[in-house]
Amino acid sequence: MTNVLGRILAICLGLVTACYSPVQPDCGFQCGQGDACPSGYFCAPDRVCKRNGISPTTLCVTMADARIDTPAPIDAPPADADITSPGLFEVLPMANAMDVPRTTVVSVQFDEAVQNVNVGSFYLRDGTTAIPATISNVDPQNHVLTPSALLPASTVITVFLTTAITDTSGNMFFGVTYSFTTGM
């Protein structure tokens, strides 16, 4: 009898351990500091941890959108944490604009409050030549770059917004580079 109960217990325990394995989604949680992800995952360009072997461009539901009963990884941020990178809402002049006045200022509006917007993270170039300018932070979302002199005529001007820009939670901006062309 003891032998039979032992076998039944062993079978039951075997079934329990064989049926349980931790949930390992393909993706859906933000990369940590320094692009850290759990073992078996990599940090994709969209700053979402994705399982090794899947495409970096795979779209994922983030933890903020996950079902309430979906287990979160041990190192997942709290549900109310800001884990979304800031994005651009509007740029002026627009990308690829032509005949832009040489007296123009460049203004950018982010989709949330950002910090670290300065001449090192928001600047202009004419080819490889830096264009001296000053930055005015109108409010935490709106920033204006004013060139120190007239922009060169009939020239492609490149605008740089770097990853040094972050939101107030420290989420890094992906960085954007675009160009416009000045008039005569």
N, C-alpha and C positions, 0 to 999 in steps of 0.2 A: 504493500500500500504506500509506504513512504517513497519507494522508487517511482511509482506511478505519479504521485503528487509532485515529485521533483522534476519529472519529465514535463508534466503539464506546466509547471512554473517556468521551466527553461523555455518551453515553446512560447508561452505568453510573453516573457521578457524579450525573447528573440523577435516576436512580432512587433512589440512596442518599439524596440530600437531600430528595427528594419523599416518601420513606417515613418519614423520621424527623421527629418533632416531640416536644418535651418533654412528659411526662405532666402534665396539668393537671386534677387531680380537682375535682369539684364542691365538696368540703370535706374536712375530716379533720385539720386541724392547728390547734393553739391560737393565739389571737391573741397577739401580742407585747406588749411594754410599751407603754402608752398606746394599746391596741387596734390596734396595727399589724398589717397583713396585706400579703402580696405584691400587686403591681400586678394589678388585675383581680379582687380579692377584697375583701370587707368583713367587719368583725368583728360577728357576730350576737350577740344577747343571751346565748346560752349560751357565749360567749367562744370560739367556733370560727370560723375564717376560712372563709367560703363564697364561691363564685364569684358575681360580679355577675350578677344576673338570676334567681338561684334564691331560693326562699322562705327567710326567716330561720329558719323552724321546721323545715326539712329536717333529719332525723336523719342523723348521719354516723358513720363508723368513725373513731376517732382514730388518730393515728400509732402509739400504743402497741399498737393492735389490728391494724395493717396487716400485710400479708404481708411476709415478710423480703425478698422481691425487689422490693417496691414502692419506686421511687425517692422519696427525701424531698426536699423543697425545700431549697435551699442554706441558708436561714435557719432550718430546723427545729431544735428543741431536741434534745439528745442523747436516745437511746432511754430512758435511765434517769432522765431529768429529771422532777420532779414538776410537771405542767402542769394538774393538776386543782384546780378551785376547791373550797374547803371547803363542806360543807353541814351543815344541822341534822339531828341524829339524833332529839332529843326536846326538847320545851318543856313546862314546867309553871308555871302552869296551862296547860291546853291551849287552843288557839284556840277562841273562841266559848263557853268554859265559863261557866256561870251560877252565881250565889250563891257566888262565891269568897270565902273568909273575908278580912276586911279586914286581918288580920295576916299574910297570905300573903307569901312571897318568890317571886320569879320565877327559875326556874333553866332554863338551856339547856345542852344537850350537843351538841357538834359531832361530825362523823364523823372528824375528825382534829385534831391539835394546832393551835391558833390563837393569834394574838397581837393586840395592840392592843384588847383587850376592856376598856373603861373607861367612865366616865359619859358620855363623848362619843360612844361607838359603841353603847352598850347602855343604853337609858333608857326611862322611862315618861312618859305624858302623860294628863291628864284633859282631854279636848278639846284646847285650845291651851295649857293650863297644865302646866308641867313639874312632875313629882313628885320632890322631892329623895330621893336614895338613895345607897347605897354599893355597890360591886362587890367581890365576893370571887372570886378565881380559885382554885377548889378544886384544879384541875390543868389542864394545857394544853387539855383538851377540855371541862371542866365549869366553868360560871361561874354565880354567884348574885348577883342584884340584890336588896338589902334596902332597902325604903322607910324613910325616916327617921322616919315617923309612920304611924299607921293610914291605910289607903287610904280615900278617901271612900265612903260607903255608897251602894248602889244606883246605881253609876256604871260607865259603860263606860271601861275603862282600856286604853290602846293601848301595846303593847310595840314598841319600835324596835330593830332590830339593823342597823347600817349597813355600807356597803361599805368603811369604814375597817378593818374586821376582815379579816385575811389569815391564810393558813397560814404555816408557817415558811419556805416557799420564796417567799413574797411573792404567791401567787395570791390574788386578791381574792374575798371572800365576796360573793354577789349582793345581799345585803340582804333583810331580811324585816320586815314590819309585820303584826301581828295584834292582836286585842282579846279581852278577857274582861270579864265583868260581876261586880262585887262584890255581896255580900249586904247585909243590913241591919246 
